[in-house]
């Protein structure tokens, strides 16, 4: 069986694969991690290149062996459990992540994070840095992505530029609650913009909709894709924080006690830029859940979402040290 020292070292930010699996068994066969699918006539084994994988999401109808978990952990692959389509089994619950165990992750980032985290003012400053980075990433992606521009997502359009022109509001925010209100208002405007660009009509965000409604309205389909894509982003964020050794509880936006809170903060860096417009576009084009997932992963790779997450979290973690 492959040991950690036998695996080709690939930085997590450069890894290409996110797996979403359903109705299969993950196991070790001939020293490799594979997933087994069965039909009436035959069984098929499919290899998982663990050294080039960041996240594996196990949906309904899956099982995994202890040997497979051990191999995945040795390669630093996060394992997530979700309901069908990548959304939770129970409404309102987060995906449960199993982090690989390692005592030799870097220490400077968690130490840098904790150097400011217990100070309310400095934690607010970190939250503002995340919000500004989020806006910059939207502008960068929407200025260069041809698929988005085919649907008239241009950052210099009046409605989009007005929505993104909130830097002064972010700077003037006195509390995290102020920032959350600014964030919520931005999201509403971006939903409206995306609905107009894709001609989906009136849109209302619904976090509880899943793949079962895909035969319903385009608005419901867009909601389902948003939920699905967001959970993919959470997987990237969880990977980022595990690699850097920063516990999920040290959030700057989503609350000190909420499970996985910092995961949501980090995922928010890329969700609006990539998942939000793509969910509307894929709904408009009549794509199914699998096709949307493939498009989302392609966007993550194309726009180096994981690289961006790593750069920003490391920058904010060491921000206080760079000021000295």
MOKADA-V92772 format. One record per backbone hydrogen bond with DSSP energy under -0.5 kcal/mol. NH is the residue of the N-H (numbers start at 1). CO is the residue of the C=O. Records with the same first field share a line. If there is no record, write none. Layout:
NH = CO ; CO
This chain:
2 = 31
6 = 3
7 = 3 ; 4
10 = 8
14 = 11
15 = 11 ; 12
16 = 52
17 = 52
19 = 55
21 = 57
23 = 60
24 = 61
25 = 36
26 = 63
27 = 34
29 = 32
32 = 29
34 = 27 ; 32
35 = 46
36 = 25
37 = 44
39 = 42
44 = 37
46 = 35
48 = 33
49 = 47
50 = 48
52 = 49
53 = 50
54 = 17
55 = 17
56 = 78
57 = 19
58 = 56 ; 80
59 = 21 ; 57
62 = 59
63 = 24
65 = 26
69 = 65
70 = 66
71 = 67
72 = 68
73 = 69
74 = 70
75 = 71
76 = 73
77 = 72
78 = 54
79 = 98
80 = 56
81 = 96
82 = 58
83 = 87
86 = 83
87 = 84
93 = 90
96 = 81
97 = 95
98 = 79
99 = 97
102 = 100
106 = 243
111 = 107
112 = 108
113 = 109
114 = 110
115 = 111
116 = 112 ; 113
117 = 113
118 = 114
119 = 116
120 = 118
123 = 119
124 = 120
125 = 121
126 = 122
127 = 123
128 = 124
129 = 125
130 = 126
131 = 127
132 = 128
133 = 129
134 = 130
135 = 131
136 = 132
137 = 133
138 = 134
139 = 135
140 = 136
141 = 137
142 = 138
143 = 139
144 = 141
145 = 141
146 = 144
149 = 145
150 = 146
151 = 147 ; 148
152 = 149
153 = 148
154 = 152
157 = 154
161 = 157
162 = 158
163 = 159
164 = 160
165 = 161
166 = 164
170 = 166
171 = 167
172 = 168
173 = 169 ; 170
179 = 175
180 = 176
181 = 177
182 = 178
183 = 179
184 = 180
185 = 181
186 = 182
187 = 183
188 = 184
189 = 185
190 = 186
191 = 187
192 = 188
193 = 189
194 = 190
195 = 191
196 = 192
197 = 193
198 = 194
199 = 196
200 = 195
201 = 195
209 = 206
213 = 210
214 = 211
216 = 213
221 = 217
222 = 218
223 = 219
224 = 220
225 = 221
226 = 222
227 = 223
228 = 224
229 = 225
230 = 226
231 = 227
232 = 228
233 = 229
234 = 230
235 = 231
236 = 232
237 = 233
238 = 234
239 = 235
240 = 236
241 = 237
242 = 238
243 = 239
244 = 240
245 = 241 ; 242
246 = 241
247 = 245
250 = 247
251 = 249
261 = 258
262 = 248
263 = 260
264 = 260
265 = 261
266 = 262
267 = 263
268 = 264
269 = 266
270 = 267
271 = 267
272 = 268
274 = 270
275 = 270 ; 271
276 = 271
277 = 272
278 = 274
279 = 275
280 = 276
281 = 277
282 = 278
283 = 279
284 = 280
285 = 281
286 = 283
287 = 282
292 = 288
293 = 289
294 = 290
295 = 291
296 = 292
297 = 293
298 = 294
299 = 295
300 = 296
301 = 297
302 = 298
303 = 299
304 = 301
305 = 300
308 = 304
309 = 305
310 = 306
311 = 307
312 = 308
313 = 309
314 = 310
315 = 311
316 = 312
317 = 313
318 = 314
319 = 316
322 = 318
323 = 319
324 = 320 ; 321
